[in-house]
C-alpha cells in the first residue's frame, strides 16, 4: 500500500476509459494499450471504473476484475485508484475491501447519491470507508445532487487515510482547502491549469488526458497559458453532452477503441463529431491517442 504522501505527489491522474469488444465485454487488450499510452505520456495514476470508465454500467464482478487486472499489469508503473464508492455503504465497504485485497493503492469514494443522506450520515459513511484504506473523496454535486461543503470535508481530512478531494466546485473552493493543508485535485479539466498554478491545487483527475495525455502532462508541469487557452475548446467539447459520451466518441473517432457503446450512452451526433474532429485534427497527430480523427462509421457501430 502506498503512503499518503506518495499519493499526494500525483499531479496528473487519468479517469481511464473502459473499452469494449464488439460483443460488449471489457476489452482488456485495448484497455492495456490505452494504459500503456498513459504511462508513456508520464501520467502518475489512473482511476479505474470511475464515471468516465463507466463503473456505473458494470456489475461488481467486472468492476473488481478490472481493478485487479490493473494492479497486476500496471501497479508497479503508476498509481491504481479503484472507484469503489457507492450510495450503499455496505456495498462500498465490501467493494473497497476487495479492491485493497487485490492491491489497489487507493480508493475513490463518492457521497451517497440519489437516496441522499444527512450531514451526520455522510460523516458516518465516509468514516467507515476511510477506515479501510487510503481514499480520495469525490465531490461532484452535478451528479450526486449534494455538495460536500468544507463543514463536512474538514473534519474528515483529519482521518489518517484521507488523501484529499477530487473537487468539482471550482478553484475558489480548492484554494480554501489548500490553504488549510487539505490536498485537492481539480475535477474540471478546463479549470485545472489555473487550479494548479494559480490556486495551488495538487493537480487534476482528468477526462481529457484519455485523448491528449502528453499535453495534459505539460499543463500540469508548469504554467503554459498559451497551451491552456488553445485546449479550452477541446475540453469544452468533451463535455458538450454528459461525460463519458464525448470521450467515448473521440476515442472511437481516432480508432483507439472499437465502436461500441454500452447503453444508455450513445455517440455524439454527426455535427458534434465534426466539431470534435476539427479540434482533434488541429493538434499534432502524435499528441492524440489513436491519431487522426474521422467520423464514426454508423454501419460498424454497436450499442450493447
C-alpha positions in Angstrom: 0.0 0.0 0.0 1.3 3.4 -1.0 1.8 6.1 1.7 -0.5 9.1 1.8 2.5 11.3 0.9 3.3 9.3 -2.2 -0.3 9.5 -3.3 -0.3 13.3 -2.8 2.6 13.6 -5.2 0.5 12.6 -8.2 -0.4 15.7 -10.2 -2.0 14.0 -13.3 -4.4 11.2 -12.8 -6.5 9.9 -15.7 -10.1 8.7 -15.2 -9.4 5.9 -17.6 -11.9 4.9 -20.2 -13.1 1.3 -20.3 -13.2 -0.1 -23.9 -15.4 -2.9 -25.1 -15.2 -5.8 -27.6 -17.8 -6.0 -30.3 -19.7 -8.5 -28.2 -19.9 -5.9 -25.4 -17.4 -7.3 -22.9 -14.5 -5.4 -21.4 -11.7 -5.4 -24.0 -8.6 -6.0 -21.9 -6.2 -5.8 -24.9 -7.5 -2.4 -25.9 -7.5 -1.3 -22.2 -3.9 -2.3 -21.8 -2.9 -0.3 -24.9 -4.7 2.8 -23.5 -3.0 2.5 -20.1 0.4 1.9 -21.8 -0.1 5.2 -23.7 -0.9 6.9 -20.4 2.3 5.6 -18.8 4.4 6.6 -21.9 3.0 10.2 -21.5 4.1 10.4 -17.9 0.7 10.2 -16.2 1.0 9.5 -12.5 -2.1 7.3 -11.9 -5.4 6.1 -13.2 -8.9 5.9 -11.7 -10.3 2.5 -12.6 -14.1 2.2 -13.1 -14.9 5.8 -12.4 -17.7 7.7 -14.2 -15.5 8.0 -17.3 -14.6 4.3 -17.0 -18.3 3.5 -16.7 -18.2 1.8 -13.4 -21.9 2.7 -13.1 -22.6 0.3 -16.1 -20.6 -2.6 -14.7 -21.6 -5.4 -12.3 -19.2 -5.6 -9.4 -17.5 -8.8 -10.7 -16.4 -6.9 -13.8 -15.5 -3.8 -11.8 -13.3 -5.6 -9.3 -11.8 -7.7 -12.0 -10.7 -4.6 -13.9 -9.2 -3.1 -10.7 -7.3 -6.4 -10.0 -6.1 -6.6 -13.6 -4.9 -3.0 -13.5 -2.9 -3.7 -10.3 -1.4 -6.9 -11.7 -0.4 -5.4 -15.0 0.5 -1.8 -14.1 0.7 -1.5 -10.3 4.4 -1.1 -10.4 4.3 1.7 -13.1 1.6 4.0 -11.9 -0.9 4.5 -9.1 -4.1 2.4 -9.3 -7.1 4.2 -7.7 -10.2 2.0 -7.7 -13.6 3.6 -7.8 -15.2 1.5 -5.1 -17.7 4.1 -3.8 -21.4 3.5 -3.8 -24.6 5.1 -2.5 -25.0 1.9 -0.4 -22.5 2.0 2.5 -22.4 -1.8 2.9 -21.7 -2.2 -0.8 -19.0 0.5 -0.7 -17.3 -1.3 2.2 -17.3 -4.7 0.6 -16.0 -3.3 -2.8 -13.3 -1.3 -1.1 -12.2 -4.3 1.0 -11.9 -6.4 -2.2 -10.1 -3.6 -4.0 -7.5 -3.3 -1.4 -7.2 -7.1 -1.1 -6.3 -7.1 -4.9 -3.6 -4.4 -4.3 -5.1 -1.1 -5.4 -3.2 1.9 -3.9 -6.2 4.0 -3.0 -10.0 4.2 -3.3 -12.2 6.9 -4.8 -15.2 7.4 -2.6 -18.3 9.4 -3.6 -21.1 10.6 -1.3 -24.3 8.6 -1.5 -26.3 9.9 -4.5 -30.0 9.8 -5.4 -31.0 8.3 -2.0 -29.1 11.1 -0.3 -28.4 11.2 3.4 -28.0 13.8 6.2 -24.6 15.5 7.1 -24.3 13.1 10.0 -25.0 10.2 7.7 -22.3 11.5 5.3 -19.8 11.6 8.0 -20.6 8.1 9.2 -20.5 6.7 5.6 -17.1 8.3 4.9 -15.7 7.2 8.3 -16.5 3.6 7.5 -14.8 3.6 4.1 -11.8 5.7 5.2 -11.2 3.1 8.0 -10.4 0.5 5.3 -7.5 2.3 3.5 -6.3 5.5 1.7 -9.1 7.3 -0.2 -9.8 10.3 -2.3 -13.2 11.9 -1.6 -15.1 12.9 -4.8 -17.3 16.0 -4.7 -19.4 16.3 -7.8 -22.7 18.0 -6.9 -23.9 17.9 -10.5 -24.1 14.1 -10.3 -24.9 13.5 -6.7 -27.3 16.4 -6.1 -25.4 17.2 -2.8 -22.4 19.4 -2.2 -19.7 18.2 0.2 -19.0 21.5 1.8 -15.9 22.4 3.9 -18.1 21.8 7.0 -18.2 18.1 6.0 -14.7 17.7 4.5 -12.6 19.5 7.0 -13.3 17.1 9.9 -12.8 14.1 7.6 -9.4 15.4 6.5 -8.1 14.6 10.0 -8.5 10.8 9.3 -5.2 9.0 8.8 -6.4 7.5 5.5 -7.7 10.7 3.9 -5.7 11.6 0.8 -7.6 14.6 -0.5 -10.6 15.7 -2.5 -11.4 15.5 -6.2 -13.3 18.8 -6.2 -15.7 19.9 -8.9 -17.0 23.0 -7.1 -14.3 25.3 -8.6 -10.9 26.8 -7.9 -12.0 29.1 -5.0 -13.1 26.0 -3.1 -9.8 24.4 -4.0 -7.8 27.4 -2.8 -9.8 27.3 0.5 -8.8 23.7 1.2 -5.2 24.0 0.1 -4.7 27.0 2.4 -5.7 24.6 5.2 -3.4 21.8 4.1 -6.1 19.7 2.5 -5.0 18.3 -0.8 -7.2 18.9 -3.8 -7.3 17.7 -7.4 -9.5 19.6 -9.9 -12.4 17.6 -11.3 -12.9 20.2 -14.0 -10.4 19.9 -16.9 -11.0 23.4 -18.2 -10.1 24.9 -14.8 -7.2 22.5 -13.9 -4.3 24.5 -15.3 -5.2 27.6 -13.3 -6.2 25.4 -10.4 -2.6 24.0 -10.3 -0.6 27.2 -11.0 -2.8 29.9 -9.5 -4.9 28.2 -6.8 -2.3 25.7 -5.6 -4.2 22.5 -6.3 -2.2 19.3 -6.3 -3.3 18.5 -9.8 -6.2 17.1 -11.8 -8.1 13.9 -12.1 -8.8 14.2 -15.8 -11.1 13.1 -18.6 -9.2 15.0 -21.3 -5.9 13.1 -20.6 -7.5 10.0 -22.1 -7.1 11.5 -25.5 -4.2 14.0 -25.1 -2.2 12.7 -22.1 1.1 14.3 -23.0 -0.4 17.8 -23.4 -2.2 17.5 -20.1 1.2 16.5 -18.6 2.6 19.7 -20.0 -0.2 21.7 -18.5 0.3 20.3 -15.0 4.1 20.5 -15.1 4.4 24.3 -15.5 2.3 27.4 -16.3 1.5 27.5 -20.0 -1.3 29.9 -20.7 -1.0 29.7 -24.4 -1.5 25.9 -24.5 -4.2 26.1 -21.9 -6.1 28.6 -24.0 -5.6 26.5 -27.1 -7.0 23.4 -25.5 -10.1 25.1 -23.9 -12.3 24.4 -27.0 -11.4 20.7 -26.9 -12.0 20.5 -23.2 -15.4 22.2 -23.6 -16.3 19.9 -26.5 -15.6 16.8 -24.3 -18.4 17.9 -22.0 -20.9 19.0 -24.7 -23.0 16.0 -23.6 -22.8 14.3 -20.2 -19.5 12.6 -19.7 -18.4 10.0 -20.9 -20.3 10.3 -24.2 -17.8 12.7 -25.9 -14.6 11.0 -24.8 -16.1 7.6 -25.9 -16.9 9.2 -29.3 -13.4 10.7 -29.5 -11.5 7.5 -28.9 -13.7 5.7 -31.4 -13.2 8.5 -33.9 -9.4 8.1 -33.6 -9.5 4.3 -33.8 -8.1 3.9 -30.3 -11.1 1.6 -29.3 -13.8 -0.4 -31.1 -17.0 1.4 -32.0 -19.1 0.0 -29.1 -21.3 1.9 -26.6 -22.9 0.4 -23.5 -26.4 1.9 -23.3 -27.7 4.3 -22.2 -24.7 6.0 -23.7 -24.8 6.6 -27.5 -22.4 8.5 -29.8 -22.4 12.2 -30.4 -24.4 13.2 -33.5 -22.6 13.9 -36.8 -22.5 17.7 -36.3 -20.9 17.3 -32.8 -18.5 14.7 -34.2 -17.4 17.2 -37.0 -16.7 19.8 -34.3 -14.5 17.4 -32.4 -12.8 16.1 -35.5 -11.7 19.6 -36.4 -10.4 20.2 -32.8 -8.5 16.9 -32.6 -7.1 17.2 -36.1 -5.8 20.7 -35.4 -3.4 19.1 -32.9 -0.2 17.2 -33.8 -1.2 13.6 -34.6 1.5 12.3 -32.2 -0.3 14.1 -29.3 -3.6 12.4 -29.9 -4.3 8.9 -28.6 -5.2 6.9 -31.8 -4.0 9.7 -34.1 -6.2 11.3 -36.8 -9.9 11.5 -36.2 -12.7 10.6 -38.6 -16.4 10.4 -38.3 -17.8 7.2 -36.7 -18.9 4.7 -39.3 -22.6 4.0 -38.4 -22.5 0.7 -40.1 -19.9 -0.6 -37.7 -21.3 0.9 -34.5 -22.7 -1.4 -31.8 -25.0 -0.4 -28.9 -24.9 -3.1 -26.3 
